Amino acid sequence: MDPAMDSADYDVPDPQSYEDIEALINQFYAPPIPLPPQKVHKIDRKLHDLQRSPRGWEIAERLLLNGDPTIRFFGALTFIVKLNNDIGGLKPGEYEAIGDMLIKQMLLLASAGEKPLVLQKLCGALALYYMTDIDVGAETSVRRLICSCAAGQPVPNDSLDSFEPTEAVLPRLSTPFQLLVLNFLAMLTDEAVKRTAGYPANVIARSVSRLDANISDAALAVVWCLSPLQQPAQSAPILSAAFSGLISWVNAIQNIWPREPTRLAHFHMALESTITWCGKLDSDDPAETLTELLTNSESAFQLPHLNGLMSLLTGPWGEAHLRTLLNGEDLEDAISARLLFAFGVARAADLVLHESELSTRLLEMLHAVLHTPGYPGADEMISAEALEFWNAFVEVVTDRPDGGPWLPAAKNHIIQVIRELWAKCRQPSTEEWETWDRDAQRAFSAFRTDVKDFLENTYQLLNATQLSVVAELCTTTALEQQKWADVEASLFCFNGLEYMGSDEEDEVLRAVFGSSLFSTLAKGENVPASVCRTALNMLGEFSEFFKKTQAFLPTALDFLFVSLRYPALASQAVISISQLCSMCRHSLTSVLPNFFEQYTLFLTGPTAETSNKERVLGAIACVAQALPLDPSQDALSRILWYIEQDVARAVAAAQANDPGACQTAALAAMLCLAAVSKGFQRQDDYPIDLDRESDPSSLAYWHGGPGSALQARIMESIRSVLLLVNAAAAQSHPLELHGDILEAICVVFKSGFCEAVPGPFVLPASFVADFIDSVTLSTPRVETVLVMACAFLRSGKQHHAEAARVLVRLVAIRHEIGDIRAEAEVAHCIIDVLARYMPAYTPVLLGWSVGPAVSDAVLTFTLSCLDIPEPLPKRSAAAFWDSFLADRNPADPSAFDAALERYGGQLARGLVYQISGRALRTELDPLARPLKALTKAHRHARVWLTNALGSVATSEAELQRGMQFIAALYASNTLRTVKNVATAYWSECRGMGEYTPYSQ
């Protein structure tokens, strides 16, 4: 179909009459058949154009007279559009007429029983009318509407004084007019509050002033409509609207005048009435109103109100609602419980500090709601909301560290809550869990997380007492009777406690870990996976305890290795094994043979995945590292055997032309080797035997001694894997995991770089250089290899020959790049490596053993990076030259001076080119550093900078500004001043301001 004709099919002709307008409105809101979106959009645009047209006021008024409520709704909406956009075009007197007409239509429609939606929209229009820029007596808007309702017609502002006081007029209003007034009250606060943020100060002041002037009349209307003596119980719509009005005005006053409570006093009687209605009305509206106000505007409540609420909640009304909850009814709404929580939060300090008969009963009720039947989040939401109160309760206690006579009772309440939350944390059976929808599962899990946070917050207060409470819940009886939900909940609560290492805590934990808990779980007979998973978490949480108390480690690790065999538990088990072996390595050396047996058994099971293998083998390596030298290397030899098996599998798979199995086995071997290399790293917090480390015989162990054989095996494994991946790449069949394999190898190298003394993974520098020298631009993860090269050059060991080989390889990769912008990330990494040559290998950088061609290529490359827009290589180049100029190579200053003579002019051109407006604002600080260093580095620097400015200036005026910039630059003594001078010059070159060379 022709797009033009297709679009024409949806064209909407201009309406020629009011009937046409009404037809368009009905088409838009209630079409007889669904319309295409294009048609709906065009109708919408046409109606909007009509609203914004000069005839919009007339159309709006005419539409309000229509018999169709949809048409009338659009008429009211049109008034809002006009008031928001077109009041500036009205003539004197027309604006007042609009207000009269709005009130008149509101009175007519309310009398005729208009639908609430239309009346609410008209109330919104009138509220907007009184909040616009034009002064139309907005300070008496509420009284005017009340008097107009009583008179049955709009009352002019200048006639309001002839009416009785507002409180005398209100009883004359019929129910529809009372509803009209209440709806207007809510809309008026909405419009006023909108204008208290994000508007000019005069608009905010005007809106606040107009609202302030109406507070008294608004309060009288709300108080009258809520008075239990005036309103019959069946006037539900009036009461509902009055509650909404009360909320709107109290919250608005609280937000606008938070420190001036006098205005809230107008609504105190309404609050009192609301509390009364709570006990009389068969509706949630009063309780919802009080809950909202307690949450957002607590200061509105005076002591009599709070006492009244206390009596209400602890009296027959509160007791009846509590019984309903405990019977499992009304769990969806439970507004009475929410009122209880809101009141409890508001009065938390009083409940903690001042004990009375009523406060004691209220706390009993707050405990009782935690016995509501069902699972939190799935069957009921009450428990999650109750937790908010108990968090507030705990906060009051912890905020008063000095305590008082109230503290023992407060602690008892917290201990009781812990027991109650433990019961609510019990997990459902797997069958029931699977029947829940995703939202219910998430909500229950979120509740348990909140409970864990609560336990963490209370632990500082209760310490070992809390640990004892949780330990009591984890009873032997529950284990013997296989009450797994109870056991899991207890273990979960343990995970929420932060172990502090006190003797009292250790005593409790010895009883727990010395019980049959983990031996029972290790048997695995009918134990749900969720119980074992939580127990695994617990072992990781208390690794510090096991580090101190070694007797319980074997039992715990037996359980961990048993768990390792099950797919549902393996991922968590390897984490806990890794944590315990790393932290408690010196305590586990005696059971290392058992670890090897368990690992061999694990390899035959279904969970021997690469990620699990590397973690477990890394954990075993931690323990092996803690042994004396010879036993440690024996253990490493056995560990390497496992890795060599994976390498052999990779070679066999390659020979069988199975690339998938080849790369999986090769990656497993290198990841395990990386994990072992990290496990063998020396612990920072463990004492070093300086005599042993400096012993020549110890050094000889790795240089031609027994240790060299282990290093040879490590290097052979790496070489074998590299041969596989390189052979696959050479055949144009690169392995998908090639990059992951290289990344793992880099981890092995970096583990050795971190060591201060020789060790199994402190591999020969020539071997590292061989690896780097094999890299090309097309090598996967080449950036990772370059980052490893940075660590190699900064490892603190002098390897000039290898550093020279690396430099030649960097130049080769740079030549492969061609256009720097196409490989900005690689260029950035290359320059980072070059920066690591200073100061230890500066002679290499300047041509020692590599020749001037290599040095020229390196320095030219860094200068080229200053001329491109890509930020990463540009910043790296600036940092490189900053380091280069600061180094100056004291061992051979003539070579440094020669290099600077050759490249200083290019450097000056690159820096000036960027600072003359080409750089981004965020790049100026990095560029200012080498700029400052250049001015101090060579006697010709000023000439170079002057020549550079001459090459970029396009007029005499620009050249003059540049000379001022150089003069200011040389007058600057600090880096901060240089940055300010450069920024000012850059701004002027960008046309963003006038150059002020000495701007501070």
Helices and strands as residue ranges (DSSP letters): H 3-8, H 18-29, H 37-52, H 56-63, H 69-85, G 87-89, H 94-111, H 116-130, G 138-140, H 141-151, G 157-162, H 166-169, G 170-172, H 175-194, H 201-213, H 215-226, H 236-256, G 261-267, H 268-280, H 285-296, G 298-300, H 303-314, H 316-326, H 335-346, H 348-353, H 357-368, G 369-371, H 382-398, H 407-424, H 430-435, H 438-462, H 464-473, H 476-480, H 484-495, H 503-513, H 517-523, H 529-541, H 543-548, G 550-552, H 553-563, H 567-583, G 585-587, G 589-591, H 592-603, H 610-625, H 629-655, H 659-679, H 690-694, H 696-702, H 706-730, H 738-753, H 765-773, H 782-793, H 800-817, G 820-823, H 824-835, H 842-845, H 852-865, H 871-887, H 893-913, I 914-918, G 921-923, H 924-937, H 941-952, H 956-970, H 975-989
